[in-house]
Amino acid sequence: MGRARASGSIKWNAVAQAASSVLWIVNQLVIIGSVFEAMRSGDWELVGFVALIYVTASVAGSVFSHWILLRIEKDSMRVGYYEDGNGTS
């Protein structure tokens, strides 16, 4: 989300925010359900497993999205882009 916010594209920021919000909701449903089940059953190994999967997936998703963005950001979409009002950056 931070990288999209730092880009020069409002459209890209909106798309990234929508995707981030949807993934957060899905993530919360899965994680909270798993943790409640583990607490109900007393299976603390499941809690550890869920935490491991969450951290691994978060890091992998962040690195993968960064890798993709490095390849598709051009011109006004690149991070740090600023137009001075005269059509130049």
BALOBA-1460 file (C-alpha; in Angstrom, 3 decimals):
// residues 89
<rec num="1" residu="m" x="0.000" y="0.000" z="0.000"/>
<rec num="2" residu="g" x="2.775" y="2.442" z="0.853"/>
<rec num="3" residu="r" x="4.422" y="2.051" z="-2.530"/>
<rec num="4" residu="a" x="1.160" y="2.733" z="-4.386"/>
<rec num="5" residu="r" x="0.540" y="5.772" z="-2.193"/>
<rec num="6" residu="a" x="4.013" y="7.096" z="-3.045"/>
<rec num="7" residu="s" x="3.508" y="6.687" z="-6.793"/>
<rec num="8" residu="g" x="2.325" y="9.483" z="-9.035"/>
<rec num="9" residu="s" x="-0.858" y="7.631" z="-10.003"/>
<rec num="10" residu="i" x="-4.118" y="8.221" z="-8.125"/>
<rec num="11" residu="k" x="-5.710" y="5.373" z="-10.099"/>
<rec num="12" residu="w" x="-2.961" y="2.950" z="-9.005"/>
<rec num="13" residu="n" x="-3.389" y="4.096" z="-5.396"/>
<rec num="14" residu="a" x="-7.158" y="3.390" z="-5.567"/>
<rec num="15" residu="v" x="-6.631" y="-0.084" z="-7.063"/>
<rec num="16" residu="a" x="-3.973" y="-0.975" z="-4.494"/>
<rec num="17" residu="q" x="-6.136" y="0.274" z="-1.609"/>
<rec num="18" residu="a" x="-9.135" y="-1.774" z="-2.776"/>
<rec num="19" residu="a" x="-7.010" y="-4.920" z="-3.152"/>
<rec num="20" residu="s" x="-5.390" y="-4.341" z="0.227"/>
<rec num="21" residu="s" x="-8.752" y="-3.931" z="1.944"/>
<rec num="22" residu="v" x="-10.231" y="-7.078" z="0.405"/>
<rec num="23" residu="l" x="-7.163" y="-9.131" z="1.331"/>
<rec num="24" residu="w" x="-7.233" y="-7.758" z="4.883"/>
<rec num="25" residu="i" x="-10.880" y="-8.794" z="5.349"/>
<rec num="26" residu="v" x="-10.273" y="-12.300" z="3.970"/>
<rec num="27" residu="n" x="-7.130" y="-12.617" z="6.091"/>
<rec num="28" residu="q" x="-8.974" y="-11.638" z="9.263"/>
<rec num="29" residu="l" x="-11.744" y="-14.162" z="8.610"/>
<rec num="30" residu="v" x="-9.248" y="-16.993" z="8.125"/>
<rec num="31" residu="i" x="-6.851" y="-16.060" z="10.935"/>
<rec num="32" residu="i" x="-9.498" y="-15.251" z="13.547"/>
<rec num="33" residu="g" x="-11.410" y="-18.442" z="12.758"/>
<rec num="34" residu="s" x="-8.250" y="-20.513" z="13.064"/>
<rec num="35" residu="v" x="-7.153" y="-18.890" z="16.319"/>
<rec num="36" residu="f" x="-10.605" y="-19.275" z="17.912"/>
<rec num="37" residu="e" x="-10.681" y="-22.946" z="16.891"/>
<rec num="38" residu="a" x="-7.201" y="-23.474" z="18.348"/>
<rec num="39" residu="m" x="-8.162" y="-21.744" z="21.592"/>
<rec num="40" residu="r" x="-11.391" y="-23.722" z="21.843"/>
<rec num="41" residu="s" x="-9.600" y="-27.014" z="21.334"/>
<rec num="42" residu="g" x="-6.464" y="-26.042" z="23.273"/>
<rec num="43" residu="d" x="-4.288" y="-26.826" z="20.249"/>
<rec num="44" residu="w" x="-1.491" y="-24.294" z="20.662"/>
<rec num="45" residu="e" x="0.545" y="-25.961" z="17.914"/>
<rec num="46" residu="l" x="-2.212" y="-24.837" z="15.534"/>
<rec num="47" residu="v" x="-1.832" y="-21.255" z="16.780"/>
<rec num="48" residu="g" x="1.898" y="-21.426" z="16.062"/>
<rec num="49" residu="f" x="1.262" y="-22.945" z="12.639"/>
<rec num="50" residu="v" x="-1.270" y="-20.218" z="11.773"/>
<rec num="51" residu="a" x="1.223" y="-17.540" z="12.893"/>
<rec num="52" residu="l" x="3.971" y="-19.105" z="10.775"/>
<rec num="53" residu="i" x="1.720" y="-19.265" z="7.698"/>
<rec num="54" residu="y" x="0.578" y="-15.659" z="8.247"/>
<rec num="55" residu="v" x="4.123" y="-14.286" z="8.525"/>
<rec num="56" residu="t" x="5.376" y="-16.348" z="5.573"/>
<rec num="57" residu="a" x="2.462" y="-15.332" z="3.338"/>
<rec num="58" residu="s" x="2.776" y="-11.659" z="4.342"/>
<rec num="59" residu="v" x="6.475" y="-11.521" z="3.524"/>
<rec num="60" residu="a" x="6.072" y="-13.475" z="0.272"/>
<rec num="61" residu="g" x="3.165" y="-11.281" z="-0.848"/>
<rec num="62" residu="s" x="5.040" y="-8.086" z="-0.061"/>
<rec num="63" residu="v" x="8.198" y="-9.151" z="-1.881"/>
<rec num="64" residu="f" x="6.251" y="-10.494" z="-4.874"/>
<rec num="65" residu="s" x="4.170" y="-7.323" z="-5.266"/>
<rec num="66" residu="h" x="7.325" y="-5.209" z="-4.986"/>
<rec num="67" residu="w" x="8.974" y="-7.333" z="-7.680"/>
<rec num="68" residu="i" x="5.967" y="-6.849" z="-9.984"/>
<rec num="69" residu="l" x="5.796" y="-3.097" z="-9.374"/>
<rec num="70" residu="l" x="9.478" y="-2.650" z="-10.168"/>
<rec num="71" residu="r" x="8.699" y="-4.029" z="-13.621"/>
<rec num="72" residu="i" x="5.481" y="-2.136" z="-14.392"/>
<rec num="73" residu="e" x="6.066" y="1.322" z="-12.887"/>
<rec num="74" residu="k" x="6.941" y="3.708" z="-15.669"/>
<rec num="75" residu="d" x="6.787" y="7.478" z="-16.099"/>
<rec num="76" residu="s" x="4.045" y="9.002" z="-13.911"/>
<rec num="77" residu="m" x="3.443" y="5.715" z="-12.050"/>
<rec num="78" residu="r" x="6.978" y="5.511" z="-10.684"/>
<rec num="79" residu="v" x="7.597" y="6.155" z="-7.009"/>
<rec num="80" residu="g" x="8.531" y="9.748" z="-6.315"/>
<rec num="81" residu="y" x="7.080" y="11.112" z="-9.551"/>
<rec num="82" residu="y" x="6.225" y="14.779" z="-9.336"/>
<rec num="83" residu="e" x="4.934" y="17.017" z="-12.104"/>
<rec num="84" residu="d" x="5.836" y="20.679" z="-11.644"/>
<rec num="85" residu="g" x="2.758" y="22.041" z="-13.430"/>
<rec num="86" residu="n" x="4.558" y="22.570" z="-16.731"/>
<rec num="87" residu="g" x="4.230" y="18.958" z="-17.755"/>
<rec num="88" residu="t" x="7.785" y="18.144" z="-16.711"/>
<rec num="89" residu="s" x="9.061" y="16.102" z="-13.837"/>
